[in-house]
Amino acid sequence: MGKIIAHVDPDLRELIPGYLQNRRKDIKAIGAALKDADLLKIRTLGHSMKGSGGGYGFMPISVIGAAIEKAAKEKAPDDIQAHLDELLSYLDSVSVVYDSPV
């Protein structure tokens, strides 16, 4: 995956590094929950990402979170892992640009 540019509100500048780091923690938590077959935890974390990504300017995180939530509901561990890989790839590729309000 090449570089991805995320245009983010400059008012969120101080929150973004922590937000993105927390998504990396989610990857580890979901991976651990996958080993434990804790689909409720995976579903909850996916739902949380679905709700937060767009608000921070990272719509792909919302889309991936929704897919993780859906895969957990469907008891599809291979799909969950594929979406985790997709999230990691996104986080490794995204560059943040803080746009000034027009």
Secondary structure, 3 states (H helix, E strand, C coil): CCCEEEEECHHHCCCHHHHHHHHHHHHHHHHHHHHCCCHHHHHHHHHHHHHHCHHHCCHHHHHHHHHHHHHHHCCCHHHHHHHHHHHHHHHHHEEEEECCCC
